[in-house]
Amino acid sequence: MSFIYGIINLDGKSVSRDDANILAQAVKWEGFNEQNEAHENYAIGYCHHREREPKAGIFKNNDVIILADIRIYDAPELSKSFAFESPEEAFAKAYLRWGLQCANHINGDFAVVIIDRKKNEVHLFRDHIGTRPLTYWVHENHLIFASNEFGLVKSGLIAASISEEKLIDQLFQSKGDYSQTVFQNVHKVVPGYCVSFLPSQRQITKYWKPEEISRNKTLTFDDTVTQLRQLIVKATLNRMESDKTGVHVSGGIDSTGIASILADHSDDKTQLIGYSWTPEEFQGEFDGIDEKEFIEAFSSEKSVPVKYIKLDKDESVKDSLLPEFEQMYIEHPTMKMAGADGVKTLFSGWGGDEFISLSTRGTYNHLFFSLKWLTLGRLILKRGIKSSIWQFRIEVLPLLIPFGLLHTYQPVDWSILRCLKTAFISKHWKQIFFNRKKNIFGYGNRTRFMLNLLGNYHIPNRMDSWAMHAERYGFEYKYPLLDKDLLEFWFSIPIEYTYRDMIPRLVYREAMKGILTEKIRIRKEKGEGQRIAFTLQNRKNGENYIRQLFISIKEREHIPFFRPEILQKVINQTPGKQLIKEVRRQNKSILYLRYVELVKKYLTISPNLKHSG
C-alpha cells in the first residue's frame, strides 16, 4: 500500500524543497506517513497508510535512482539472473541488464520511476495490465509525477483545467485516449509502456506485446486445462499475504473461483472474509435468479463468511458523484466495509470475463471472418436462429457496414447535445460526430477480439480508481486472473479451445474442477439481476437528492460548456417506464454533478501555482 510522487528538473536545476513538500501533502490521504528524499535536481518520495507497511521504496547506486511502488511475483526466476534484496533493487538491476525491456522480465504490479544518472534520462514504467497507477505532467524541462492525477493537480504546482476532449468521451461514451486524464495536459502512463524523458525529446516505448505471442499448436485440450489450473492457483497463492484477507464473492465463476483457492489454502479461515455486491435485503422484483443461492453454497462448503451490501439513504447516489471514482462506484461500500474490518488485501476475479474465462462472445465474428462457415452453421443450429441473428447483428454486421453507420450495442444518445452550448459543439464537432467507439470484435479471430479488449483500457480505468481509494482504507487489490504469466499462456493456447463445444468458459470451468464449488462451476448463466435492480432502485430513490444538489449549485459554479437550464428540465422530468432511457437521463445529471464537484475540489485557484504548462 503506497503512493509515489516527485519533481524532477531535467535541465539539472535545483528543485524547491517547499514544492516537494506541497506535492507530498497533496498526494497523501489524511493520516498517511511519508518518506521523502531530495538532491539538487530531484525530489521524490512515497507515502502509505499509517497502519500498513509501505509497498514502495527507493533504491540508489552510482548508475540509477529508483522510486518504485512495486510487488514482484516471479522473484525466484529473477534471482537466477542477479541477486537482490528488495523489489526496487530488482527493478534497478533488471533495467541495467535489459534496458527499457526490463519490465517485460518482471511479473508483478508496479509503477516505477527511474532516474538514469549516467545518461541523464528519466523513465516511467507501469506493469503490463496497469494494477498500480502513475500519472505525470511535463513542461519544458520540468517533470512532476504522482500515483494519481488528483493529488498532482491538488498540489497547485501546475495550472490545470478540464480536459474538454475527455469530457466529450464520457458524455458520448466514445473511444478516447486512455492516457488523457480529466485534467488537460495531465497524462497517465499506459499499462505495458514506458514513457522516457531524454535530453532532447519524450519517447514512448511499448514493452509488453501479447500480439506477438505465438500459438502453441502442440498443446492438447487436457494439457491446457492442467497448465491453466496450475497457473491460476500459483497466481493466487503468490499474492496471498498474512493478516486479514478479503475477496469478492459474486456467485459467478471468476471471483468465486479465486475465493475457493484462497479458502482451500488458508490456515486460519477467520482471517478470510467474502464481500458481495448483492444486497443484504431487497424487496423489489428482478429478472433471473437470486445470486445468494450460489454465494451461500460457496460460504457453506468453504466455511467462509460473506458480507452483503447494505446502503444508507442516498448512499448509492452520493458514491456515484465522487469525482475520483470511475463508473463502478458500487464498489465503494465494499471498500468501506473492508477498511472497517482491517482487511489488508482484497482479491478480485476482475478480468476473467475478458480472458481466462472468456465467454463465447465474438465466436460468430471469429467463425465468419475465418471462413469457418460449417462450424458457424453448427453453432447457429445449437443456439437457434433468433438468438444467432441477434448475435450476428452485434458481432458481424457493424464490420460489414462502413463508417460506423450501424452501432454495436446501443445508439448514441444525441439528446445530450441539447445540454451543451452551441460554441462548445462547434469547437468539438469532429470529435462529437465522428469519434465513435471502436468495434471490439475486429476482423478475423478471437485473438484480435481479446487484444481489442486490452486496448480499450476499461480494465485499468477501473483499477486506477480502485487503487486510489483502497489506499485510503488501508488495503490493496489483487487480480490473479490478470497475472502476466497467466495471460501470456492464455494467448498461446489454440484459439479453438476458447469456444470448444460452444460451451461458455469451458476451459476455465474444467480447470476449476475440484476447486470451485460445483454448483457454481456448472451454472450456465451469469445473472446479476438482483444487484442491478437494487442499484436502479437506489438511484431512483435518490432522485430528490440529485434535484436538491443541482438547485444548490451557485451560478458561478456551473460548468461553462453546459446549459444548466436544460439540465434542470432533464432532472425535473417525470421518471419514464423505459429502463434504458431512464438510466441515460440520470447519467447526464450524475456526470454533470461529478464535474461540478471536480472543479470545486481541484480547480480552485491555488496560491502554490508555479507553472503554467
C-alpha positions in Angstrom: 0.0 0.0 0.0 1.7 3.1 -1.2 1.6 6.2 -3.4 4.6 7.7 -5.1 5.4 11.2 -6.2 8.2 13.5 -7.2 9.6 16.5 -9.0 12.5 16.3 -11.5 14.2 19.1 -13.3 15.6 17.6 -16.4 17.9 20.5 -17.1 19.7 20.0 -13.8 18.3 23.0 -11.9 17.6 22.5 -8.2 14.1 21.6 -7.0 12.4 23.7 -4.4 12.1 21.7 -1.1 8.9 23.6 -0.4 7.4 22.5 -3.7 8.3 18.9 -2.9 6.6 19.1 0.5 3.5 20.7 -1.1 3.3 17.8 -3.6 3.7 15.2 -0.8 0.9 16.7 1.2 -1.4 16.9 -1.8 -0.9 13.2 -2.8 -1.4 11.8 0.7 -4.7 10.7 2.1 -5.2 12.1 5.7 -3.1 10.4 8.3 -0.6 8.9 5.8 3.1 8.5 6.7 5.7 9.7 4.2 9.3 9.1 3.2 11.0 11.8 1.0 14.4 12.3 -0.5 15.8 15.3 -2.3 19.1 16.1 -4.1 19.6 19.2 -6.3 17.5 18.5 -9.4 15.1 15.9 -8.0 12.8 15.4 -5.0 11.0 12.1 -4.8 9.0 10.2 -2.1 6.3 7.8 -1.2 3.5 7.7 1.4 1.4 5.0 2.9 -1.4 4.2 5.4 -0.1 4.6 8.9 -1.4 1.2 9.9 0.2 -0.7 7.0 3.7 -1.3 5.9 4.7 0.6 2.7 5.0 -1.3 -0.6 7.1 1.4 -2.2 10.8 2.1 -1.7 13.8 4.0 -3.1 17.0 2.3 -4.3 20.2 4.1 -5.4 23.6 3.2 -6.8 26.1 5.0 -8.9 24.1 4.4 -12.1 20.4 4.9 -11.2 17.9 6.1 -8.7 14.7 4.0 -8.5 11.4 5.0 -6.9 9.0 2.1 -7.1 5.6 1.2 -5.9 6.1 -2.5 -6.6 5.2 -6.1 -5.9 7.1 -8.9 -7.7 5.6 -12.4 -8.2 8.5 -14.0 -10.1 11.3 -13.3 -7.7 12.7 -16.8 -7.8 13.1 -16.6 -11.6 14.6 -13.1 -11.4 17.1 -14.3 -8.8 18.6 -16.7 -11.4 19.8 -13.6 -13.3 21.0 -11.4 -10.4 20.9 -11.1 -6.6 18.7 -8.5 -5.0 17.4 -7.7 -1.5 14.3 -5.6 -2.4 11.9 -5.2 -5.3 13.3 -1.8 -6.0 16.8 -3.2 -6.3 15.5 -6.0 -8.6 14.0 -3.5 -11.0 17.2 -1.4 -10.9 19.3 -4.4 -11.9 16.8 -5.5 -14.5 17.0 -2.1 -16.1 20.8 -2.1 -16.1 20.8 -5.5 -17.7 17.9 -5.3 -20.2 17.3 -1.6 -20.7 13.7 -0.5 -21.4 12.7 -4.1 -21.9 13.4 -4.8 -18.2 9.7 -4.5 -17.3 8.9 -7.4 -19.6 11.1 -9.7 -17.5 9.1 -8.9 -14.3 5.7 -10.4 -13.4 4.3 -8.0 -10.9 2.2 -5.0 -10.0 4.3 -1.8 -10.3 4.6 1.9 -11.1 8.3 2.8 -11.3 10.3 5.9 -11.9 14.0 5.5 -13.0 16.5 8.4 -12.9 19.4 7.2 -15.1 22.3 9.3 -13.7 24.8 8.4 -16.5 22.5 9.0 -19.5 20.6 11.9 -17.9 17.3 10.2 -18.7 14.1 9.6 -16.7 11.8 6.6 -17.4 8.3 6.0 -16.1 7.1 2.4 -16.2 3.8 0.7 -15.5 3.1 -3.0 -15.2 1.6 -4.9 -18.1 -2.1 -4.5 -17.1 -2.0 -1.3 -15.0 -2.6 -2.5 -11.5 -0.6 0.3 -10.0 -1.4 3.8 -11.3 1.0 6.5 -12.4 0.4 10.0 -13.9 2.6 12.9 -14.9 2.8 16.5 -16.1 5.7 17.9 -18.0 6.5 21.4 -19.3 9.8 22.1 -21.0 12.3 20.5 -18.6 10.1 20.3 -15.5 8.5 16.9 -14.7 6.0 16.3 -11.9 4.6 12.9 -11.3 2.3 11.2 -8.8 0.4 7.9 -8.5 -2.9 9.8 -9.3 -3.8 12.9 -11.2 -5.9 14.3 -8.4 -3.1 14.7 -5.9 -0.9 16.1 -8.7 -3.5 18.8 -9.5 -4.4 19.4 -5.9 -0.9 20.5 -5.2 -1.5 23.6 -7.2 2.0 23.4 -8.6 0.6 23.3 -12.2 -2.1 25.3 -13.9 -4.8 22.7 -14.6 -8.1 22.8 -16.4 -10.8 20.4 -17.5 -9.9 18.2 -20.5 -12.8 19.0 -22.9 -11.8 16.0 -25.0 -12.1 13.7 -22.1 -15.5 15.2 -21.1 -16.8 14.5 -24.6 -15.6 10.9 -24.4 -17.5 10.4 -21.2 -20.6 12.2 -22.4 -20.9 10.2 -25.6 -19.2 7.0 -24.4 -16.8 7.2 -27.3 -13.4 5.6 -27.5 -10.9 8.2 -26.3 -7.3 8.4 -25.3 -6.8 6.5 -22.1 -3.6 8.4 -21.4 -5.5 11.7 -21.1 -6.9 12.3 -17.6 -9.8 14.5 -16.8 -7.3 17.3 -16.5 -5.8 18.9 -19.6 -2.0 18.1 -20.0 -2.0 15.6 -17.2 -1.4 12.1 -18.5 -1.4 8.5 -17.4 1.3 6.1 -18.2 -0.3 3.5 -20.4 0.0 -0.1 -19.0 2.7 -2.1 -20.7 4.5 1.0 -21.7 7.4 3.2 -20.7 7.5 7.0 -21.0 11.0 8.3 -21.3 12.3 11.8 -21.0 15.5 12.1 -22.9 17.8 15.2 -23.1 16.1 16.3 -26.3 12.7 14.5 -26.5 9.9 12.5 -25.0 9.8 8.8 -26.1 7.1 6.2 -25.5 8.1 2.5 -25.7 5.8 -0.5 -25.7 7.5 -3.3 -23.9 4.6 -5.8 -23.4 3.5 -7.2 -26.8 0.9 -10.0 -26.3 0.0 -9.7 -30.0 3.4 -11.3 -30.8 2.8 -14.4 -28.7 2.7 -17.5 -30.9 0.0 -20.2 -30.6 1.3 -23.4 -29.2 -0.4 -25.9 -31.5 1.1 -28.9 -29.7 -1.0 -28.2 -26.6 -3.8 -30.7 -26.1 -7.0 -29.6 -24.5 -6.2 -31.6 -21.4 -2.7 -30.2 -21.2 -4.2 -26.7 -21.5 -6.7 -27.3 -18.6 -3.9 -28.7 -16.4 -1.5 -25.9 -17.0 -4.2 -23.3 -16.7 -5.2 -24.7 -13.3 -1.6 -24.6 -12.1 -1.1 -21.0 -13.2 -4.3 -19.8 -11.7 -3.5 -21.4 -8.3 0.1 -20.1 -8.5 -1.0 -16.5 -9.4 -3.4 -16.5 -6.4 -1.0 -18.0 -3.9 1.8 -15.7 -4.9 -0.5 -12.7 -4.0 -1.5 -14.1 -0.6 -0.3 -12.3 2.5 -0.6 -12.7 6.2 -3.3 -10.9 8.2 -6.9 -10.4 7.1 -7.8 -11.0 3.5 -11.0 -10.1 1.7 -12.3 -11.5 -1.6 -15.1 -10.6 -3.9 -17.8 -13.4 -4.0 -20.4 -12.7 -6.6 -21.6 -16.2 -7.1 -20.1 -16.2 -10.5 -17.2 -18.5 -11.6 -14.4 -15.9 -11.7 -14.4 -14.2 -8.3 -15.7 -17.3 -6.5 -13.0 -19.4 -8.2 -10.4 -17.2 -6.7 -12.2 -17.2 -3.3 -12.2 -21.0 -3.4 -8.5 -21.2 -3.9 -7.9 -18.8 -1.0 -10.3 -20.8 1.2 -8.5 -24.1 0.3 -5.1 -22.6 1.2 -5.9 -20.5 4.3 -4.7 -21.9 7.6 -7.0 -19.7 9.5 -10.3 -19.0 7.8 -11.3 -16.5 10.4 -8.8 -14.2 8.6 -10.7 -14.6 5.3 -13.9 -12.5 4.6 -16.1 -12.6 1.5 -17.8 -9.5 0.1 -20.7 -9.4 -2.3 -22.4 -6.7 -4.2 -25.7 -8.5 -3.8 -27.9 -6.6 -1.3 -28.5 -7.8 2.2 -32.2 -7.0 1.8 -34.2 -6.3 -1.3 -38.0 -6.2 -1.6 -38.3 -5.3 -5.3 -38.7 -7.5 -8.4 -35.8 -8.6 -10.6 -35.1 -10.8 -13.6 -33.1 -14.0 -13.2 -32.1 -16.0 -10.2 -31.1 -15.0 -6.6 -27.3 -14.8 -6.5 -27.4 -15.5 -2.8 -28.3 -19.1 -3.6 -24.8 -19.6 -5.1 -23.0 -17.4 -2.7 -24.4 -19.3 0.3 -23.5 -22.6 -1.4 -19.9 -21.4 -1.5 -19.9 -20.0 2.0 -21.3 -23.2 3.4 -18.9 -25.5 1.6 -15.8 -23.4 2.2 -16.7 -22.1 5.7 -16.1 -18.5 4.6 -18.4 -15.8 5.8 -19.7 -13.4 3.1 -21.0 -9.9 3.8 -23.7 -8.4 1.6 -24.2 -4.8 0.7 -26.4 -2.6 2.9 -26.7 1.1 1.9 -27.8 4.1 3.9 -30.2 6.6 2.5 -28.9 8.2 -0.7 -25.5 6.4 -0.2 -25.6 4.9 -3.7 -26.2 8.3 -5.4 -23.5 10.0 -3.2 -21.0 7.4 -4.2 -21.8 7.9 -7.9 -20.9 11.6 -7.5 -17.4 11.1 -6.2 -15.2 12.8 -8.9 -12.3 10.4 -8.4 -14.4 7.3 -8.8 -15.0 5.5 -12.2 -18.4 4.1 -13.1 -18.2 1.1 -10.8 -19.0 3.2 -7.8 -20.9 0.3 -6.4 -17.5 -1.0 -5.1 -17.2 1.9 -2.6 -19.4 0.4 0.1 -17.3 -2.8 -0.1 -14.2 -0.6 0.4 -15.6 0.9 3.5 -16.5 -2.5 4.9 -13.1 -3.9 4.1 -11.4 -0.9 5.7 -13.5 -1.2 8.9 -12.7 -5.0 9.0 -9.0 -4.3 8.9 -8.5 -6.2 5.6 -5.0 -5.9 4.2 -5.6 -7.4 0.8 -8.8 -7.6 -1.3 -8.8 -10.2 -4.1 -11.0 -9.8 -7.2 -11.8 -12.0 -10.1 -11.9 -8.9 -12.3 -10.6 -9.5 -15.8 -11.7 -13.1 -16.1 -14.5 -12.3 -18.4 -12.1 -10.8 -20.9 -9.5 -13.5 -21.0 -9.1 -16.6 -18.8 -12.9 -17.3 -18.5 -13.8 -15.7 -21.8 -17.4 -16.5 -22.8 -18.4 -17.3 -26.4 -18.7 -13.6 -27.2 -17.1 -13.0 -30.6 -17.4 -16.6 -31.8 -19.8 -15.7 -34.6 -17.4 -13.0 -35.7 -14.4 -15.3 -35.5 -16.1 -18.1 -37.4 -17.5 -15.8 -40.1 -14.3 -13.9 -40.9 -12.1 -17.0 -40.5 -14.3 -18.7 -43.2 -15.2 -21.5 -40.8 -18.8 -21.5 -42.0 -19.6 -25.2 -41.4 -18.7 -24.7 -37.7 -20.7 -21.4 -37.8 -23.7 -23.4 -39.2 -23.5 -25.9 -36.3 -23.3 -23.0 -33.8 -26.5 -21.4 -35.3 -28.3 -24.7 -35.1 -27.2 -25.1 -31.5 -28.1 -21.6 -30.4 -31.2 -21.1 -32.5 -31.9 -18.8 -35.5 -33.4 -15.9 -33.5 -30.5 -15.8 -31.0 -28.0 -16.1 -33.8 -29.4 -13.3 -35.8 -29.2 -11.0 -32.8 -25.6 -12.0 -32.1 -24.7 -11.7 -35.8 -26.0 -8.2 -35.8 -23.8 -7.3 -32.8 -20.6 -9.0 -33.9 -20.5 -9.1 -37.7 -22.8 -6.6 -39.4 -21.2 -3.5 -37.9 -17.9 -4.6 -39.6 -19.7 -5.1 -43.0 -21.5 -1.7 -42.9 -18.9 1.1 -43.3 -18.4 4.4 -41.5 -19.9 3.1 -38.2 -23.4 3.6 -39.5 -24.5 0.5 -37.5 -23.9 0.8 -33.8 -22.6 -2.3 -32.0 -24.6 -2.1 -28.7 -26.7 0.9 -28.4 -27.3 4.1 -30.3 -25.6 7.4 -29.3 -27.8 9.5 -27.0 -27.9 12.6 -29.2 -30.2 14.3 -26.7 -27.0 15.2 -24.8 -26.4 17.9 -27.5 -29.4 19.9 -26.0 -27.5 20.3 -22.8 -24.3 21.7 -24.4 -23.7 25.2 -25.6 -23.5 25.8 -29.3 -20.0 27.3 -29.1 -18.7 24.1 -27.4 -20.4 21.9 -30.0 -18.9 24.0 -32.9 -15.5 23.8 -31.3 -15.5 20.0 -31.0 -17.9 18.9 -33.8 -15.4 16.5 -35.3 -14.9 14.6 -32.1 -18.6 14.6 -31.2 -19.9 13.4 -34.5 -17.1 11.2 -35.9 -15.1 9.7 -33.0 -17.2 6.7 -32.2 -16.5 3.6 -30.2 -14.1 1.2 -31.8 -15.7 -2.1 -32.6 -14.1 -4.6 -30.1 -14.6 -7.7 -32.2 -12.5 -6.7 -35.2 -11.9 -8.8 -38.3 -10.5 -12.2 -38.3 -10.4 -14.1 -35.0 -10.9 -14.1 -31.2 -7.2 -13.2 -30.7 -8.0 -9.8 -32.2 -11.1 -9.6 -30.0 -9.0 -10.2 -26.9 -6.4 -7.7 -28.0 -9.1 -5.1 -28.6 -10.4 -5.7 -25.0 -6.9 -5.0 -23.8 -6.7 -1.9 -26.0 -9.9 -0.2 -24.9 -8.3 0.1 -21.3 -11.6 -0.3 -19.4 -9.7 -2.7 -17.1 -7.0 -0.2 -15.9 -9.6 2.6 -15.8 -11.4 0.7 -13.1 -8.2 -0.3 -11.3 -6.9 3.3 -11.3 -9.8 4.4 -9.2 -9.9 1.3 -7.0 -6.2 1.6 -6.2 -6.6 5.2 -5.2 -9.5 4.6 -2.8 -8.2 1.3 -1.4 -5.1 3.1 -0.1 -7.4 5.4 1.8 -9.0 2.5 3.6 -5.7 0.7 4.2 -5.7 -2.2 1.8 -4.8 -3.1 -1.8 -6.4 -5.1 -4.6 -5.1 -8.2 -6.1 -6.1 -9.5 -9.5 -4.8 -13.1 -10.0 -6.7 -13.6 -13.3 -4.7 -10.8 -14.8 -1.3 -12.2 -13.9 1.2 -11.7 -16.6 2.3 -15.3 -16.9 -1.3 -16.4 -16.9 -2.3 -14.0 -19.7 0.7 -14.9 -21.8 -0.2 -18.6 -21.5 -3.8 -17.8 -22.4 -2.7 -16.1 -25.6 -0.6 -19.1 -26.5 -3.3 -21.8 -26.4 -5.0 -23.0 -29.6 -7.8 -20.5 -30.3 -10.4 -23.2 -30.9 -10.2 -24.2 -27.3 -11.7 -20.9 -26.3 -15.1 -21.8 -27.9 -14.8 -25.6 -27.7 -18.3 -27.3 -27.9 -19.8 -23.8 -27.8 -19.8 -24.0 -24.0 -19.1 -20.6 -22.4 -15.9 -20.5 -20.3 -15.3 -24.3 -20.8 -11.5 -24.2 -20.3 -11.8 -22.3 -17.1 -14.6 -24.5 -15.8 -12.6 -27.6 -16.4 -9.5 -26.0 -14.8 -11.5 -25.2 -11.7 -12.9 -28.7 -11.3 -12.4 -29.9 -7.7 -11.6 -26.4 -6.6 -14.7 -24.2 -7.3 -17.9 -25.1 -5.6 -19.6 -27.4 -8.1 -23.0 -25.7 -8.0 -21.3 -22.6 -9.2 -18.8 -24.2 -11.6 -21.6 -25.8 -13.7 -24.0 -22.9 -13.6 -24.9 -21.8 -17.2 -26.0 -18.2 -16.7 -24.2 -15.2 -15.2 -27.1 -13.3 -13.8 -26.9 -10.3 -11.6 -30.5 -9.2 -11.9 -31.0 -8.6 -8.2 -27.9 -6.4 -7.9 -28.8 -4.4 -11.0 -32.4 -3.9 -9.8 -31.1 -2.9 -6.3 -28.8 -0.3 -7.9 -31.5 1.1 -10.1 -33.9 1.3 -7.2 -31.4 3.2 -5.1 -30.7 5.6 -7.9 -34.5 6.2 -8.3 -34.8 6.8 -4.6 -32.0 9.3 -4.9 -33.8 11.5 -7.5 -34.8 14.1 -4.9 -31.2 14.2 -3.6 -30.0 14.9 -7.1 -32.6 17.7 -7.6 -31.6 19.4 -4.3 -27.9 19.1 -5.1 -28.4 20.7 -8.5 -30.5 23.5 -7.1 -27.8 24.2 -4.5 -25.2 24.9 -7.2 -24.3 28.6 -7.3 -24.4 30.3 -10.7 -20.6 30.8 -10.8 -20.1 27.1 -10.1 -21.8 25.8 -13.2 -19.6 24.3 -16.0 -19.4 26.9 -18.8 -19.8 24.3 -21.6 -23.3 23.3 -20.4 -26.8 24.8 -20.4 -27.9 24.5 -16.8 -31.5 25.4 -17.7 -31.8 22.4 -20.0 -30.2 20.1 -17.4 -32.7 21.4 -14.8 -35.5 20.3 -17.1 -33.9 16.9 -17.6 -33.6 16.4 -13.8 -37.2 17.5 -13.2 -38.6 15.1 -15.8 -41.1 12.6 -14.5 -39.4 9.2 -14.4 -40.3 7.1 -17.5 -41.1 3.5 -17.8 -38.3 2.5 -20.3 -35.3 1.5 -18.3 -32.6 2.4 -20.8 -33.9 5.9 -21.4 -34.3 6.4 -17.7 -30.7 5.4 -16.9 -29.4 7.7 -19.7 -31.5 10.6 -18.3 -30.0 10.2 -14.9 -26.5 9.5 -16.2 -26.5 13.1 -17.7 -27.3 14.6 -14.3 -24.8 12.4 -12.4 -21.9 13.1 -14.9 -22.6 16.9 -14.7 -22.7 16.9 -10.9 -19.5 15.0 -10.8 -17.8 17.6 -13.0 -19.1 20.4 -10.8 -17.7 18.7 -7.8 -14.4 18.0 -9.7 -13.9 21.7 -10.4 -14.8 22.8 -6.9 -12.5 20.3 -5.3 -9.4 20.5 -7.6 -9.5 23.5 -9.9 -9.9 26.4 -7.4 -7.0 28.8 -7.9 -4.2 27.8 -5.7 -1.6 30.0 -4.0 1.0 27.3 -4.8 0.7 27.8 -8.5 4.2 27.9 -10.1 3.9 26.6 -13.6 1.5 27.3 -16.4 2.3 24.4 -18.8 
